[in-house]
Amino acid sequence: MSALTQRCKALFGYMDQLVHRIPSVPRDILTTALLLYAAYWISGILISHTGGENNSALVFVLAVVCISFFTSGYAYGITASIVGTFCINYFFMVPYSAFSLSHTGYPVAMLSMVAISCIVCALTSRVKQQAIEAVRREKNTKTLYEMNEKLNAEKAAIQLQSARETIRGNILRAVSHDLRTPLTAISGAASVLLSSEDILRSEKNASLANDIKADADALIVMVENLLSVTRIQDGTIPLKKREEMLEEVAGDAILTTRRRFPNCHVDLELSEDILYLPMEPMLIKQVMVNLLENAVRHSGSQSGILLNLFRQDEWAVVEVRDHGKGLPPEVCQAVQSGRPLSRDLNGDSTRGMGIGLSVCQSIIKAHNGFFAAGNAPEGGAVIRFGLPMKESDHE
């Protein structure tokens, strides 16, 4: 029995595919004609077996219902009701094979037949439209449910990422606070050693004490900047901007870099415009120092480094160029897309990388500026950031 049912379903599906390959208008006309002919044929069989008893009206009403169900719109069902009424009068009512309204009750019967058929046609079409509408609403509900699930998943991912960033910031602040005290102690101890005559008698020991103090001071500055950056990212403290000349900040950054790298040669190229703009000078200086130190450490050369300052429309642009091996494609893509660089890309895990490109991005973003990185056609890395010449209206 189940095998027969499966075969019937397969046959019905195949026939349905064949029927729906026909365009809608010819298919509806053919359906109407076939069902009216079937009603005529069945009515003829019934009247031959029942004699004068006439059941053709019920057969044609059933045909109209089927036509309304299988065709689109009201036109085919109404047309079928009119044609069916004519066929009943002509073929299945006395006098047979003749159209007549002279008999008592014939006009009322025909009008009633047309009215009933039209009403049934309208009701059937309305039910079919409601079924179609229900299917459409079900599809829309399913689509909305899937979209809602997707949005919930994205929301959960964003919340998880936010929680991770919060934990990361908290750990960074805690570590920075814990590092600041011992670093200050190391710097102070190095200063005491440098004031000791026993240390100064040995050039090697004096050089070693100088290196300890310089590295400790650099780490103290880095820790202070990390604390400032984490507060800026959390929005707990605003930037303390003031009008400052970018050229002076760049000069201080070059001096700081030369103190750490005495053999480093940095060319400073200035535009004719005086770049006087609002900024947090300590943070912008640290960005420049970080970029210059990265150029020294990772370009493979301490010469040919260019720090270029110029104005571009309403932006003060700072550009650092070197002639080294350039930046990896992953770093360029991450900076170009504006997403934070991961630890394995920005080099924060490597000693001497300063606060890292990712934190530089955060500082420039807090200044409502832009940050870009790439490689020059002739070779070497090009890192550029821009600061607005004027405060934004919303600040």
C-alpha positions in Angstrom: 0.0 0.0 0.0 2.8 2.4 0.9 4.6 1.6 -2.4 1.4 2.4 -4.3 1.1 5.7 -2.4 4.6 6.6 -3.2 4.1 5.9 -6.9 0.9 8.0 -6.9 2.8 10.9 -5.2 5.6 10.6 -7.7 3.2 10.6 -10.6 1.3 13.6 -9.3 4.5 15.5 -8.8 5.6 14.7 -12.3 2.3 15.8 -13.8 2.3 19.0 -11.7 5.8 19.8 -13.1 4.6 19.2 -16.7 1.4 21.3 -16.2 3.4 24.3 -14.7 5.7 24.3 -17.7 2.8 25.7 -19.7 2.3 29.5 -19.5 -0.4 30.6 -17.1 -3.0 31.9 -19.5 -3.0 28.9 -21.9 -2.9 26.6 -18.8 -5.9 28.3 -17.2 -7.9 28.2 -20.5 -7.1 24.5 -21.0 -8.0 23.7 -17.4 -11.4 25.5 -17.7 -12.2 23.8 -21.0 -11.3 20.3 -19.7 -13.3 20.7 -16.5 -16.4 22.0 -18.3 -16.1 19.1 -20.8 -15.8 16.7 -17.9 -19.0 18.2 -16.3 -20.8 17.9 -19.6 -19.7 14.3 -20.0 -20.7 13.3 -16.4 -24.0 15.1 -16.7 -24.7 13.2 -19.9 -24.0 9.9 -18.2 -26.2 10.8 -15.3 -29.2 11.9 -17.3 -29.0 8.7 -19.4 -29.3 6.7 -16.2 -31.8 8.8 -14.3 -34.1 9.8 -17.1 -35.8 13.1 -16.4 -34.2 13.6 -13.1 -31.6 16.4 -13.6 -28.4 16.5 -11.4 -26.4 18.5 -14.0 -26.6 21.7 -12.0 -24.7 20.2 -9.1 -22.1 18.7 -11.4 -21.5 22.1 -13.1 -21.3 23.9 -9.7 -18.6 21.4 -8.7 -16.8 22.1 -12.0 -16.9 25.8 -11.3 -15.5 25.3 -7.8 -12.6 23.2 -9.3 -12.0 25.8 -12.0 -11.8 28.6 -9.4 -9.4 26.6 -7.4 -7.0 25.6 -10.2 -7.0 28.9 -12.1 -5.9 32.4 -11.1 -8.3 35.2 -10.5 -12.1 35.4 -10.8 -12.5 35.6 -14.6 -12.3 31.9 -15.4 -14.7 30.9 -12.7 -17.3 33.5 -13.6 -17.0 32.6 -17.3 -17.3 28.9 -16.4 -20.5 29.6 -14.4 -22.1 31.4 -17.3 -21.1 28.8 -19.9 -22.2 26.0 -17.5 -25.6 27.6 -17.1 -26.1 27.8 -20.8 -25.0 24.2 -21.2 -27.5 23.0 -18.6 -30.4 24.9 -20.3 -29.4 23.7 -23.8 -28.4 20.1 -23.2 -30.0 18.9 -20.0 -33.4 20.8 -19.7 -36.6 20.3 -21.7 -36.7 21.0 -24.6 -33.3 19.2 -25.2 -30.8 20.6 -27.7 -32.6 24.0 -27.6 -32.2 27.2 -25.5 -35.5 28.1 -23.9 -36.7 30.5 -21.1 -40.4 29.9 -21.8 -40.9 27.3 -19.2 -42.0 28.3 -15.7 -39.1 28.7 -13.4 -36.4 28.5 -16.0 -35.3 32.2 -15.8 -35.2 32.1 -12.0 -33.3 28.8 -12.1 -30.7 30.1 -14.6 -30.2 33.4 -12.6 -29.9 31.4 -9.4 -27.4 29.1 -11.0 -25.3 32.0 -12.2 -25.5 33.7 -8.9 -24.6 30.6 -6.9 -21.8 29.8 -9.2 -20.3 33.3 -9.0 -20.6 33.3 -5.2 -18.9 29.9 -5.0 -16.3 31.1 -7.4 -15.6 34.2 -5.3 -15.4 32.2 -2.1 -13.1 29.6 -3.5 -10.8 32.3 -5.0 -10.7 34.1 -1.6 -9.8 30.9 0.2 -7.1 30.3 -2.3 -5.7 33.8 -1.9 -5.8 33.4 1.9 -3.9 30.2 1.5 -1.3 31.9 -0.7 -1.1 34.8 1.8 -0.6 32.3 4.7 2.3 30.7 2.8 3.8 34.1 2.1 3.5 35.1 5.8 5.0 31.8 6.9 8.0 32.4 4.6 8.3 36.0 5.9 8.1 34.8 9.5 10.7 32.1 8.8 13.0 34.7 7.2 12.5 37.1 10.1 13.2 34.3 12.5 16.4 33.5 10.7 17.4 37.1 10.6 16.6 37.5 14.3 18.8 34.4 15.1 21.6 35.8 13.0 21.3 39.2 14.8 21.3 37.5 18.2 24.4 35.5 17.2 26.2 38.7 16.0 25.1 40.5 19.2 26.5 37.7 21.3 29.7 37.8 19.4 30.0 41.6 19.9 29.3 41.2 23.6 31.9 38.5 23.9 34.4 40.7 22.0 33.5 43.7 24.2 34.0 41.5 27.3 37.4 40.3 26.0 38.5 43.9 25.3 37.4 44.9 28.8 39.3 42.1 30.4 42.3 42.9 28.2 42.2 46.6 29.2 41.9 45.7 32.9 44.9 43.3 32.7 46.9 45.9 30.8 46.1 48.6 33.5 46.9 46.2 36.3 50.2 45.2 34.8 51.1 48.8 34.0 50.4 49.9 37.5 52.5 47.0 38.9 55.4 47.7 36.5 55.5 51.5 37.2 56.8 51.1 40.9 59.7 48.7 40.2 60.7 50.6 37.1 60.8 53.9 39.1 63.0 52.1 41.7 65.3 50.7 39.0 65.7 54.2 37.5 66.4 55.7 40.9 68.9 53.0 41.7 70.7 53.6 38.4 70.8 57.3 39.2 72.4 56.6 42.6 75.0 54.3 40.9 75.9 57.0 38.4 76.6 59.4 41.2 78.9 56.9 42.9 82.7 57.4 42.3 83.3 53.7 42.4 81.0 53.2 39.3 82.4 56.2 37.5 86.0 54.9 37.8 85.1 52.0 35.5 83.9 53.1 32.0 82.3 49.8 31.5 80.2 50.0 34.7 79.3 53.6 34.0 78.1 52.7 30.5 76.1 49.8 31.9 74.5 52.0 34.5 73.6 54.6 31.9 72.0 51.9 29.8 70.0 50.6 32.7 68.7 54.1 33.5 67.9 54.9 29.9 66.0 51.7 29.4 64.1 52.1 32.7 63.2 55.7 31.8 61.9 54.5 28.4 59.9 51.8 30.0 58.4 54.3 32.5 57.3 56.5 29.7 55.8 53.5 27.8 53.9 52.4 30.9 52.5 55.9 31.4 51.4 56.0 27.8 49.8 52.6 28.1 47.8 53.8 31.1 46.7 56.9 29.2 45.7 54.9 26.1 43.7 52.4 28.0 41.8 55.2 29.7 41.2 56.9 26.4 39.9 53.7 24.9 37.6 53.2 27.8 36.4 56.8 27.7 37.2 57.3 31.4 39.2 60.4 30.7 39.0 62.9 27.9 42.0 64.0 25.8 43.7 67.1 27.2 44.1 68.9 23.9 45.8 72.2 23.5 47.0 74.2 20.5 50.5 73.0 19.7 53.0 73.3 16.8 53.4 69.9 15.1 56.9 70.8 14.1 58.0 71.2 17.7 56.5 67.8 18.7 58.3 66.2 15.7 61.6 67.8 16.8 61.2 66.4 20.3 60.3 63.0 18.9 63.5 63.0 16.8 65.6 64.0 19.8 64.1 61.2 21.9 64.8 58.7 19.1 68.4 59.9 18.7 69.1 59.5 22.4 68.1 55.9 22.2 69.7 55.3 18.8 72.8 57.6 18.6 73.7 56.2 15.1 70.2 56.8 13.7 69.9 59.5 11.1 66.4 61.0 10.6 65.7 63.6 7.9 62.9 66.1 8.9 61.1 67.6 5.9 58.7 70.5 6.6 56.1 72.2 4.5 55.8 76.0 4.1 52.6 75.9 6.1 52.8 76.3 9.9 51.0 73.3 11.4 49.4 74.7 14.5 46.6 72.5 15.7 44.8 71.0 18.8 46.4 67.8 20.1 47.6 65.9 23.1 51.4 66.6 22.5 52.7 63.8 24.7 50.6 61.1 23.0 51.3 62.4 19.5 55.0 62.5 20.3 54.9 58.9 21.5 53.2 57.9 18.2 56.0 59.6 16.2 58.7 58.0 18.5 57.1 54.6 18.1 57.0 54.9 14.3 60.6 56.1 14.1 61.8 53.3 16.4 60.0 50.7 14.4 61.6 52.1 11.3 65.0 51.9 12.9 64.6 48.4 14.4 62.7 46.7 11.6 63.8 48.3 8.4 67.3 46.9 8.8 68.9 50.3 8.4 69.4 53.3 10.6 69.8 55.7 7.6 67.4 57.0 5.0 64.6 57.5 7.5 62.4 60.5 6.6 59.9 62.3 8.8 57.7 64.4 6.5 55.2 67.0 7.8 52.8 68.7 5.4 49.2 70.0 5.1 46.6 68.2 3.0 43.3 70.1 2.8 42.1 70.3 6.4 44.6 67.7 7.7 48.0 67.9 9.2 49.8 64.8 7.9 52.8 63.1 9.4 54.6 60.6 7.2 57.4 58.2 8.2 59.4 56.5 5.4 62.3 54.1 5.4 64.2 52.1 2.8 64.0 48.7 4.5 62.3 45.5 3.8 58.8 47.0 4.1 55.7 45.9 6.0 54.1 42.4 5.8 50.8 42.3 3.7 48.9 41.2 6.8 49.9 44.5 8.6 48.9 46.6 5.6 45.6 44.9 5.2 44.8 45.2 9.0 45.6 48.9 9.0 43.8 49.6 5.8 40.6 47.9 7.1 40.9 49.9 10.4 40.7 46.8 12.6 43.1 46.4 15.6 46.2 44.5 14.9 46.7 41.2 16.7 49.7 40.5 18.8 51.4 38.4 16.1 51.1 41.2 13.6 51.8 44.4 15.5 54.9 43.1 17.3 53.9 44.1 20.8 55.6 40.9 22.0 59.0 42.0 20.6 61.2 44.2 22.8 61.6 47.7 21.5 58.4 47.9 19.5 57.0 50.6 21.9 53.3 50.8 22.3 52.7 49.1 19.0 50.9 50.1 15.8 47.6 49.0 17.3 47.9 51.6 20.1 49.1 54.2 17.7 45.8 53.6 15.8 43.9 54.1 19.0 45.6 57.4 19.8 45.1 58.8 16.3 41.4 57.6 16.3 40.9 59.4 19.7 42.1 62.6 17.9 39.5 62.0 15.1 42.4 61.4 12.7 43.3 58.8 10.1 46.0 56.1 10.1 47.4 54.3 7.1 50.3 52.0 6.3 51.8 50.6 3.1 54.9 50.0 1.1 56.6 52.4 -1.3 57.0 51.2 -4.9 60.8 51.8 -4.7 60.9 49.8 -1.4 60.5 50.4 2.2 57.6 51.1 4.5 55.4 54.2 4.5 53.3 54.9 7.6 51.1 58.0 7.6 48.6 59.6 10.0 46.6 62.8 9.8 45.2 65.1 12.4 42.4 67.6 11.9 43.5 71.2 11.8 40.4 72.3 13.7 38.3 70.9 16.4 35.2 69.1 15.3 31.8 70.7 16.1 30.8 67.7 18.3 33.9 67.8 20.5 
